[in-house]
Amino acid sequence: RAGSWHLIREGLKVGEEVVTRGGFMIDSSLQITARPAMMSQTPANKNPGHDQFDVPRIVAPHGFTRALGDLVTSYLPLHAALSHDSLSGTLAALPAFSARLKAVRHRDPVWDGYSAGLKAAAERMARSKTIATARAEFYTLSRFMILAVRSYGVDTKEELHLHYCPMARNNKGGWWIAPRPGIENPFFGASMYRCGEDLDLLHRAAKNGSAATGTKPAEGRKP
């Protein structure tokens, strides 16, 4: 570095552009279109790892974290139905989730990316003819839900855990949000109901039954 200038010795050609601001927003857009992420790169022969969810915390209005809490609450029946191998239950729970998503009025570049990914995944899941297809879309939907909870926090009475199964998606791994520490695997259902790990406590409900504000990072060990 020389003053405000940075010397790039290799890796760029004359005329190529370099992102200096907005990298997180661009990365979110890449993930929405199923293209490789820039901020969580790992070797192709390894599991992508849990650090993909180590995103910056964004302070958001209470009304938004409350709406996000309602969205998570409507997401949990999807998890429950898939863990019990019920395609009909999954499809029946989708309208409530989509309605909650549509009701979220908050706008910012990061949430706009997440909400677009959630909407697209929910719409594809609604067209699922098999539970395998629904589970594939649940993976995408869950990733955006986890990123949203990590980014903003939530206001909900539910206790929320981050769960992981390394054998999901042909051993590529799959993550989801659950309301308790016990594993109820949505990717395998009855065949491997307890397969998985409780990685982290995403949100702790207050002891008096009211919800935590969700404006501070959730307590618990990092994955």
QUIVEN-V756396 format. One record per residue. RES is the residue in three letters. PHI is phi in whole degrees, 0 to 359 (* if undefined). OMEGA is omega in degrees with one decimal (none if undefined). BURIAL is # if it has 24 or more other ideal C-beta (glycine too) atoms within 12 Angstrom, else .. Layout:
res	phi	omega	burial
RES	PHI	OMEGA	BURIAL
RES	PHI	OMEGA	BURIAL
This chain:
res	phi	omega	burial
ARG	*	177.4	.
ALA	231	-175.5	.
GLY	66	178.2	.
SER	266	-178.1	.
TRP	255	176.1	.
HIS	240	179.3	.
LEU	270	177.0	.
ILE	259	-174.3	.
ARG	278	-178.4	.
GLU	201	175.3	.
GLY	97	179.4	.
LEU	231	175.0	.
LYS	245	178.8	.
VAL	302	179.0	.
GLY	98	178.2	.
GLU	286	-177.8	.
GLU	263	-179.9	.
VAL	239	177.3	.
VAL	281	176.8	.
THR	250	177.4	.
ARG	217	176.7	.
GLY	81	-178.8	.
GLY	300	-178.8	.
PHE	295	179.7	#
MET	294	179.3	#
ILE	296	179.1	.
ASP	298	178.0	#
SER	299	179.8	#
SER	297	177.7	#
LEU	297	-178.5	.
GLN	293	178.7	#
ILE	300	-177.9	#
THR	269	176.8	.
ALA	64	175.5	.
ARG	264	-175.6	.
PRO	300	177.9	.
ALA	285	178.0	#
MET	267	-168.7	.
MET	270	-179.3	#
SER	227	-177.9	#
GLN	289	174.5	.
THR	219	178.3	.
PRO	304	-174.6	.
ALA	296	-176.5	.
ASN	269	179.6	.
LYS	238	174.2	.
ASN	300	-177.3	#
PRO	299	174.7	#
GLY	85	-176.2	.
HIS	278	-176.6	#
ASP	290	176.0	.
GLN	296	-179.9	#
PHE	263	176.2	#
ASP	276	-176.8	.
VAL	256	179.4	#
PRO	297	175.8	.
ARG	280	-179.2	.
ILE	247	178.5	#
VAL	287	-174.7	.
ALA	231	177.8	#
PRO	300	-178.7	.
HIS	300	179.1	.
GLY	300	179.4	.
PHE	287	180.0	#
THR	294	175.9	#
ARG	291	177.4	#
ALA	296	177.7	#
LEU	292	174.8	#
GLY	298	176.6	#
ASP	297	179.3	#
LEU	294	177.9	#
VAL	298	178.6	#
THR	300	178.8	#
SER	282	175.9	#
TYR	283	-173.5	#
LEU	300	175.7	#
PRO	297	175.2	#
LEU	296	176.7	#
HIS	301	-178.0	#
ALA	297	-178.5	#
ALA	295	-179.1	#
LEU	293	179.2	#
SER	293	177.0	#
HIS	256	174.5	.
ASP	59	-176.3	#
SER	251	175.3	.
LEU	291	-179.6	#
SER	297	177.8	.
GLY	294	177.7	.
THR	296	-179.2	#
LEU	295	179.7	#
ALA	290	-178.8	.
ALA	276	-175.2	#
LEU	295	-179.1	#
PRO	303	179.1	.
ALA	295	177.9	#
PHE	296	-178.7	#
SER	297	178.3	#
ALA	294	177.8	.
ARG	296	179.0	#
LEU	297	179.7	#
LYS	295	-177.1	.
ALA	283	178.8	.
VAL	286	-173.9	#
ARG	261	-176.7	.
HIS	293	175.9	#
ARG	226	164.5	.
ASP	198	-172.7	.
PRO	302	-178.7	.
VAL	290	179.3	#
TRP	296	178.2	#
ASP	302	177.4	.
GLY	293	178.9	#
TYR	299	-175.5	#
SER	295	177.0	#
ALA	295	177.5	#
GLY	295	178.2	#
LEU	296	-179.0	#
LYS	298	-178.7	#
ALA	295	-179.9	#
ALA	295	179.4	#
ALA	296	179.8	#
GLU	293	177.6	.
ARG	292	178.8	#
MET	298	-179.4	#
ALA	296	179.4	#
ARG	267	-176.3	.
SER	296	176.3	#
LYS	258	179.7	.
THR	228	179.4	.
ILE	290	177.0	#
ALA	297	178.1	.
THR	293	178.3	.
ALA	298	179.2	#
ARG	294	177.7	#
ALA	297	178.9	#
GLU	286	176.4	#
PHE	297	176.5	#
TYR	301	-179.7	#
THR	296	-179.7	#
LEU	299	-179.2	#
SER	294	179.3	#
ARG	300	179.6	#
PHE	291	176.5	#
MET	295	179.3	#
ILE	296	178.6	#
LEU	299	179.7	#
ALA	294	179.4	#
VAL	295	178.2	#
ARG	296	-174.8	#
SER	287	-170.1	#
TYR	244	-168.4	#
GLY	78	-178.8	#
VAL	220	172.3	#
ASP	244	-178.7	#
THR	204	176.9	#
LYS	280	-179.6	#
GLU	286	167.0	#
GLU	273	-172.8	#
LEU	241	179.9	#
HIS	242	173.8	#
LEU	263	-179.4	#
HIS	247	-175.2	#
TYR	213	173.0	#
CYS	238	-177.6	#
PRO	289	-176.9	#
MET	266	179.9	.
ALA	295	176.1	#
ARG	55	179.0	#
ASN	57	176.4	.
ASN	69	173.2	.
LYS	273	178.3	.
GLY	96	177.8	#
GLY	210	-177.9	#
TRP	243	174.6	#
TRP	202	177.0	#
ILE	258	-179.8	#
ALA	228	-177.2	#
PRO	272	-179.8	#
ARG	206	-176.0	.
PRO	289	-179.5	.
GLY	294	-176.7	.
ILE	283	171.4	#
GLU	227	-165.4	#
ASN	287	-179.9	#
PRO	279	-177.7	#
PHE	271	-179.5	#
PHE	238	-179.7	#
GLY	62	-173.4	#
ALA	298	-176.4	.
SER	293	178.2	.
MET	212	-169.7	.
TYR	301	-175.8	.
ARG	259	179.6	.
CYS	284	177.1	#
GLY	148	-178.7	#
GLU	229	170.8	#
ASP	269	-171.7	#
LEU	280	-169.6	#
ASP	198	171.4	#
LEU	266	-177.7	#
LEU	283	-176.2	#
HIS	208	179.0	#
ARG	252	175.9	#
ALA	287	-179.4	#
ALA	297	-176.4	.
LYS	298	-179.9	.
ASN	278	176.8	.
GLY	96	176.9	.
SER	276	-175.1	.
ALA	274	169.9	#
ALA	291	-174.3	#
THR	291	-179.0	#
GLY	80	179.4	#
THR	265	176.2	.
LYS	243	178.7	.
PRO	303	179.7	#
ALA	295	178.4	#
GLU	283	178.9	.
GLY	123	-177.6	.
ARG	287	178.4	.
LYS	280	178.0	.
PRO	293	none	#
